[in-house]
Amino acid sequence: MAEEKQMNYMFTTEEIAKVTGGVLRGGNVGVNGVSTDTRTIEKGCLFVAVRGERFDGNDFIPAAAEKGAAAALSDIFEEVVHVNIPVICVRDTRAAQLKLARYHRDKFGVKLCGVTGSVGKTSTKDMIYAVLSAKYKTLRTQGNFNNDIGLPRTLFGLNESYGAAVIEMGMSALGEISALSQAAHPDCAVITNIGWCHIENLKTRRNILRAKLEILDGASEDAPLILCGDDEYLREVNEKMTGGRRIISYGMGEGCDVRAENVVHTENGESFDIIADGKRYAAAVPVMGEHHVLNALAAFAVGREFGMSAEEIVPALMDYEASGMRQRIEKRGGVTVILDCYNASPTSMKTSLSVLGGMKCAGRKIAVLGDMLELGEMSHKLHAGTADAVCENADECFLYGHEMAYCKDELEKRGFTVFHSEDKAALARTLRSHIKDGDILLFKGSRGMKMEEIAETIR
């Protein structure tokens, strides 16, 4: 009878207490899901009380119970909130939820790929998803659920129907990816690059490399590390740094295990040849930008590791779809708009500008750029450095934000046409009156700058 009850639920409260090392206060009941948000609670789920900067999830346990939660996970031992549902008490609910997610993940024989990197991890994850979906029902990280709250949420979505998963892992400090990797237990790991994101916290790019290599901490013993061999830091990674795991490099360089040649930019995307294992395969992706070629190479390498043939992988690359506000190209009347507003770093800023520069244009190429956040003491220099890519790829530039003033100063030294403002509405009005049919506009900036709000004013 107990076994039958176990099969009908995702977990029982006794099982949760055992996995998390917690103390169960209340009876043994089953739960059929996990939630950290009382707004989305479904009847019969486990409510995980998470502490945030502005709230304490323990305060919401009574509300969760009223909405139908079957049990709760709490970090209060001394005095559990008086509710009529069982409560499992643990020292750290975030860490406990990660343990529970790992326990759930290990129930299923899915092939799981973990993806991290300073920039491009989401588009690489989506490219890998397109490839794996050609052979397996594949689970993937949705939106920005790449932290210690979002990653478990994704893993809890696994069931017997899935054959593969591709899980994105983000971080802002050392130790964070290690915890995510140990929950996800990847069968292969991908690192896209080592850039400048979170340099404010980590101080050096070598520390960023250390943080990204934590993706191996929870990986299976035979999991290969797939990395971009064109990156100056990643090309230094050796087997001693990976615990003896295989390294598979991808990129444009001659020494890469999976590389691209004959890249051709077209109005419909990029076409290129993939060279791997001494063979050549004609390939294409339905999006513009050489960085998407790199994403395709990573996806090719993952597909091969997960038992797919080149004949299965190459056509699947054309099924790629960008998620969110990542290089979404729209026609608005006679104007073309490139929305790339999800995030920004010096590397991704230059990449997006190169996409603008490579497009055919009847009018002007106008870059509308916002501040890149979390660059710390390097911020002034890195914003000024963006001027090089602006001059190479745009005809005019509109800049929004305090830090972009340093880019403006550099552009004005070169006699470049530039408008700068820290007033978003004023910049939007000036831009709206300036654009003409035939123009292409690129909107790019860190998520906190909400550059899409400027783009919306020119509909």
SVG drawing of the C-alpha trace seen along z (x, -y; Angstrom):
<svg xmlns="http://www.w3.org/2000/svg" viewBox="-8 -66 55 68">
<polyline fill="none" stroke="black" stroke-width="0.4" points="0.0,0.0 2.8,-2.3 4.5,-1.6 1.3,-2.3 0.9,-5.7 4.6,-6.5 3.8,-5.9 0.9,-8.3 2.9,-11.3 6.1,-13.1 7.3,-12.8 6.0,-11.9 6.9,-14.2 8.9,-11.3 10.9,-11.0 11.5,-14.8 12.7,-14.8 15.1,-11.9 16.5,-13.5 16.9,-17.0 18.1,-15.9 15.1,-17.7 12.8,-17.1 9.2,-16.2 6.6,-17.8 3.3,-16.3 2.1,-13.2 3.4,-11.4 1.5,-12.8 2.2,-12.9 2.9,-16.0 2.4,-16.2 4.5,-19.3 6.8,-22.0 6.3,-25.8 8.0,-28.8 5.2,-31.2 1.8,-31.3 0.4,-33.0 1.0,-29.9 0.3,-27.2 -1.6,-24.1 -3.5,-21.9 -1.4,-19.1 2.0,-20.7 4.9,-21.3 5.4,-25.0 9.1,-25.9 9.5,-28.9 12.4,-30.9 13.9,-34.0 14.5,-37.0 15.9,-40.5 12.4,-41.9 10.4,-39.0 10.4,-35.8 8.6,-32.9 7.8,-31.5 5.3,-34.3 3.3,-32.8 3.0,-29.2 -0.5,-29.8 -1.6,-31.3 0.0,-28.4 -2.0,-26.0 -5.2,-27.8 -4.6,-27.6 -4.2,-23.8 -0.5,-23.1 -0.2,-19.6 3.1,-20.4 5.7,-23.1 9.5,-23.2 10.7,-25.8 14.0,-26.9 12.3,-27.7 13.0,-25.0 12.1,-26.8 8.5,-27.6 6.8,-26.3 3.9,-28.4 0.7,-26.8 -0.9,-25.3 -2.8,-22.1 -0.3,-20.7 3.0,-18.9 6.1,-21.0 9.7,-19.7 12.2,-21.8 15.7,-22.3 18.6,-24.6 18.4,-26.2 15.4,-25.8 17.2,-26.8 19.9,-24.2 17.2,-21.6 15.2,-22.3 18.4,-21.7 18.9,-18.4 15.3,-17.4 15.7,-18.5 18.8,-16.3 16.9,-13.4 14.1,-13.9 16.5,-14.3 18.2,-11.0 14.9,-9.1 15.0,-9.4 17.5,-8.2 17.6,-11.5 20.7,-12.7 21.3,-16.1 23.5,-18.9 24.4,-21.8 25.2,-25.2 27.0,-28.2 29.1,-31.2 29.3,-34.9 27.2,-35.6 25.3,-33.5 24.3,-30.7 20.6,-31.1 20.9,-31.2 23.3,-28.2 20.9,-26.4 18.1,-27.0 20.2,-25.8 21.1,-22.6 17.4,-22.2 16.5,-22.5 19.1,-19.7 18.2,-17.3 14.5,-17.7 15.0,-16.1 15.6,-12.8 14.4,-13.1 11.5,-14.8 13.7,-17.5 13.2,-19.6 14.9,-23.0 15.3,-26.0 12.6,-28.6 13.1,-32.3 15.7,-33.3 15.2,-30.3 18.9,-29.6 19.5,-30.2 19.0,-28.2 15.2,-28.9 14.6,-28.5 16.8,-25.5 15.0,-23.2 11.7,-24.4 12.9,-23.2 14.2,-19.8 10.9,-19.1 9.3,-19.2 11.1,-15.9 9.1,-12.8 9.3,-9.4 8.4,-10.9 11.6,-12.9 14.8,-11.6 17.0,-14.6 17.3,-18.0 19.3,-21.1 19.7,-23.2 21.2,-26.7 23.2,-27.8 23.9,-31.4 25.8,-33.0 27.0,-36.2 29.6,-34.8 31.8,-31.8 30.1,-28.7 26.7,-29.3 27.3,-27.2 28.8,-24.4 25.5,-24.1 23.4,-24.2 25.6,-21.6 25.3,-19.2 21.6,-19.5 21.4,-19.0 24.1,-16.2 25.0,-16.9 26.2,-14.2 28.0,-16.9 28.8,-20.5 29.1,-23.5 30.9,-26.8 30.4,-29.4 32.9,-32.1 34.6,-34.0 33.5,-37.7 33.0,-40.7 29.6,-39.9 29.8,-40.1 33.3,-41.4 32.1,-43.8 31.8,-40.8 34.5,-38.5 37.1,-41.2 39.0,-39.3 38.2,-37.2 40.3,-34.3 37.9,-34.2 35.0,-34.2 36.7,-31.2 37.0,-29.5 33.3,-30.1 32.2,-28.7 34.4,-25.6 32.2,-24.8 29.8,-23.3 31.9,-20.2 31.4,-19.9 28.2,-17.8 28.9,-16.3 29.1,-12.6 32.7,-11.2 32.7,-10.6 31.0,-13.9 33.0,-15.8 33.5,-19.6 32.5,-21.3 34.0,-24.7 34.6,-27.5 38.2,-27.1 38.3,-30.7 38.0,-32.2 41.4,-33.3 40.7,-31.9 38.9,-28.7 41.6,-27.6 43.9,-27.4 41.7,-24.8 43.3,-21.4 42.4,-18.0 44.1,-18.7 41.7,-21.5 38.7,-19.3 39.6,-16.3 40.7,-14.3 37.5,-14.8 37.6,-14.9 37.6,-18.4 35.9,-19.1 36.6,-22.5 34.5,-24.3 35.0,-27.5 36.5,-29.0 40.1,-28.3 42.1,-25.6 42.8,-23.7 39.1,-23.3 37.6,-19.8 34.4,-21.0 34.9,-24.1 33.2,-26.2 34.5,-27.3 33.0,-29.2 30.6,-31.3 28.3,-33.3 25.9,-36.0 22.5,-35.9 19.2,-37.7 17.8,-34.5 20.6,-33.7 24.1,-32.1 25.3,-29.3 28.6,-27.5 30.4,-24.2 30.9,-22.1 34.2,-20.2 34.3,-17.4 36.2,-14.1 37.7,-14.9 34.3,-15.2 32.6,-18.2 28.8,-19.0 26.9,-21.9 24.8,-23.6 22.8,-26.7 20.9,-28.6 17.9,-30.8 19.4,-33.8 22.0,-36.4 25.4,-36.8 28.5,-34.7 27.9,-34.0 25.0,-31.8 27.4,-29.8 29.4,-29.2 26.1,-28.2 25.4,-25.7 28.9,-24.2 28.3,-23.7 24.9,-22.1 26.5,-19.8 29.1,-18.6 26.4,-18.0 24.2,-16.1 27.1,-13.8 27.8,-13.1 24.2,-12.2 24.2,-9.6 22.9,-11.7 24.3,-11.5 25.3,-14.5 22.4,-13.7 20.0,-14.2 21.8,-17.2 22.3,-19.5 18.7,-19.8 17.6,-20.4 19.7,-23.6 17.2,-25.3 14.5,-24.7 16.2,-27.1 14.0,-29.9 15.4,-32.7 13.7,-33.1 12.7,-36.4 14.1,-39.7 17.2,-38.2 18.0,-39.6 14.3,-39.5 14.0,-41.2 10.7,-43.0 9.4,-45.2 7.6,-48.3 6.3,-50.1 9.3,-51.0 11.7,-50.5 13.5,-47.4 14.0,-46.9 16.4,-44.5 15.3,-43.9 18.2,-42.6 17.2,-43.9 17.5,-40.9 20.9,-41.7 24.2,-43.3 28.0,-43.0 30.9,-44.3 31.1,-41.1 27.4,-40.8 27.3,-44.5 30.0,-44.1 28.3,-41.0 24.9,-42.7 26.5,-45.7 28.2,-43.3 24.8,-41.9 23.6,-45.4 26.7,-46.1 26.2,-43.0 22.6,-43.7 21.7,-45.3 20.1,-48.7 18.4,-51.2 18.6,-54.0 20.8,-54.4 22.0,-51.9 21.2,-53.4 22.4,-51.9 20.2,-52.6 22.3,-51.5 21.8,-51.5 24.1,-51.1 25.9,-47.7 25.5,-47.0 27.6,-45.2 31.0,-46.1 32.4,-47.7 35.5,-49.7 36.0,-48.7 32.7,-50.3 34.0,-53.6 36.7,-52.0 34.4,-49.2 31.7,-51.7 34.2,-53.9 35.6,-50.8 32.2,-50.2 32.8,-53.1 35.0,-51.0 32.2,-48.6 29.7,-51.5 32.0,-53.2 32.5,-50.0 28.9,-49.0 26.5,-52.0 25.9,-55.3 24.4,-57.0 24.0,-56.3 21.5,-57.1 22.8,-56.4 20.7,-56.1 22.1,-56.0 24.8,-57.5 27.5,-55.1 27.0,-55.5 28.2,-59.1 31.7,-57.6 30.9,-56.0 29.4,-59.4 32.6,-61.2 34.7,-58.7 32.4,-58.9 32.4,-62.7 36.2,-62.7 35.9,-60.8 33.3,-63.1 30.6,-60.5 26.9,-61.5 25.6,-60.7 22.7,-61.7 22.9,-61.0 20.4,-61.4 19.7,-60.0 16.0,-60.8 14.4,-57.8 11.3,-59.7 13.3,-62.6 15.6,-60.1 12.5,-58.3 10.9,-61.5 14.1,-62.6 14.6,-59.1 11.0,-58.9 11.2,-62.2 14.5,-61.3 13.9,-57.9 12.9,-57.4 11.8,-54.5 14.6,-52.2 16.4,-52.7 17.5,-49.7 17.5,-50.3 19.3,-48.1 18.1,-48.3 20.6,-46.8 21.3,-47.3 21.3,-45.5 18.0,-44.1 17.7,-46.9 17.7,-49.6 14.5,-48.2 15.5,-49.4 12.3,-47.8 10.4,-50.7 12.1,-53.0 11.5,-50.6 7.8,-50.5 7.4,-54.2 8.3,-53.9 5.5,-51.4"/>
</svg>
